[in-house]
């Protein structure tokens, strides 16, 4: 399970109702945490094929992004 792949399918009305603040890799945990609190919706996980870029190919995530993602899970997951 990797929420950082950026693959999400969300109804437009629900997506517009989320007040999003994060940028970069804090965005994914914020979206997931806020969606989990919307009454009446279900979150499903489906398998995907995903092949991440290497650093040589332009991979953008670093260790700071990992800490930011953890912080966002704590902050928005309350």
MARMISE-125972 format. One record per residue (C-alpha): chain; x, y, z. Coordinates in Angstrom, 2 decimals. Layout:
N
{zado:A&east:X&north:Y&up:Z}
...
***
This chain:
78
{zado:A&east:0.00&north:0.00&up:0.00}
{zado:A&east:1.53&north:3.28&up:-1.10}
{zado:A&east:-0.68&north:6.35&up:-0.92}
{zado:A&east:2.11&north:8.47&up:-2.42}
{zado:A&east:1.48&north:7.10&up:-5.94}
{zado:A&east:-1.09&north:9.92&up:-6.36}
{zado:A&east:-3.73&north:7.60&up:-7.83}
{zado:A&east:-7.08&north:8.66&up:-6.38}
{zado:A&east:-10.61&north:8.62&up:-7.77}
{zado:A&east:-12.81&north:11.07&up:-5.89}
{zado:A&east:-16.22&north:12.50&up:-6.76}
{zado:A&east:-15.87&north:16.14&up:-7.80}
{zado:A&east:-18.27&north:17.47&up:-5.16}
{zado:A&east:-16.35&north:15.72&up:-2.39}
{zado:A&east:-12.95&north:16.82&up:-3.73}
{zado:A&east:-14.11&north:20.44&up:-3.89}
{zado:A&east:-15.39&north:20.27&up:-0.30}
{zado:A&east:-11.96&north:19.35&up:1.09}
{zado:A&east:-10.03&north:22.37&up:2.31}
{zado:A&east:-6.53&north:21.30&up:1.32}
{zado:A&east:-3.40&north:23.12&up:2.52}
{zado:A&east:-0.43&north:20.83&up:1.93}
{zado:A&east:1.94&north:20.79&up:-0.99}
{zado:A&east:4.47&north:18.20&up:-2.14}
{zado:A&east:4.30&north:14.87&up:-0.32}
{zado:A&east:2.13&north:16.14&up:2.56}
{zado:A&east:-0.76&north:16.34&up:0.10}
{zado:A&east:-1.44&north:12.59&up:-0.04}
{zado:A&east:-1.79&north:11.96&up:3.73}
{zado:A&east:-3.88&north:15.13&up:4.08}
{zado:A&east:-6.31&north:14.01&up:1.36}
{zado:A&east:-6.54&north:10.47&up:2.74}
{zado:A&east:-7.09&north:11.63&up:6.35}
{zado:A&east:-9.73&north:14.18&up:5.37}
{zado:A&east:-11.56&north:11.72&up:3.12}
{zado:A&east:-11.65&north:9.21&up:5.98}
{zado:A&east:-13.67&north:11.74&up:8.01}
{zado:A&east:-16.31&north:12.46&up:5.35}
{zado:A&east:-19.53&north:10.78&up:6.55}
{zado:A&east:-21.11&north:8.23&up:4.26}
{zado:A&east:-18.20&north:7.53&up:1.93}
{zado:A&east:-16.15&north:4.38&up:1.68}
{zado:A&east:-12.50&north:4.21&up:0.78}
{zado:A&east:-11.49&north:1.26&up:-1.37}
{zado:A&east:-8.04&north:0.11&up:-2.28}
{zado:A&east:-7.36&north:-1.55&up:-5.61}
{zado:A&east:-4.15&north:-2.95&up:-6.99}
{zado:A&east:-2.24&north:-0.91&up:-9.55}
{zado:A&east:0.95&north:-1.32&up:-11.50}
{zado:A&east:3.38&north:1.41&up:-10.54}
{zado:A&east:7.04&north:1.74&up:-11.31}
{zado:A&east:8.60&north:4.69&up:-9.51}
{zado:A&east:11.38&north:6.75&up:-11.01}
{zado:A&east:14.95&north:6.32&up:-9.86}
{zado:A&east:16.96&north:9.31&up:-8.67}
{zado:A&east:18.76&north:9.25&up:-12.02}
{zado:A&east:15.38&north:9.55&up:-13.77}
{zado:A&east:14.33&north:12.50&up:-11.60}
{zado:A&east:12.86&north:11.01&up:-8.44}
{zado:A&east:11.70&north:13.92&up:-6.30}
{zado:A&east:11.07&north:12.49&up:-2.82}
{zado:A&east:13.68&north:12.75&up:-0.09}
{zado:A&east:13.88&north:12.00&up:3.61}
{zado:A&east:12.41&north:15.41&up:4.51}
{zado:A&east:9.32&north:14.51&up:2.52}
{zado:A&east:8.98&north:11.31&up:4.55}
{zado:A&east:9.03&north:13.25&up:7.81}
{zado:A&east:6.52&north:15.74&up:6.41}
{zado:A&east:4.20&north:12.90&up:5.39}
{zado:A&east:4.38&north:11.42&up:8.90}
{zado:A&east:3.68&north:14.84&up:10.42}
{zado:A&east:0.64&north:15.25&up:8.15}
{zado:A&east:-0.70&north:11.83&up:9.14}
{zado:A&east:-0.51&north:12.87&up:12.80}
{zado:A&east:-1.86&north:16.39&up:12.15}
{zado:A&east:-4.81&north:15.51&up:9.92}
{zado:A&east:-5.53&north:12.03&up:11.25}
{zado:A&east:-6.99&north:13.24&up:14.54}
***
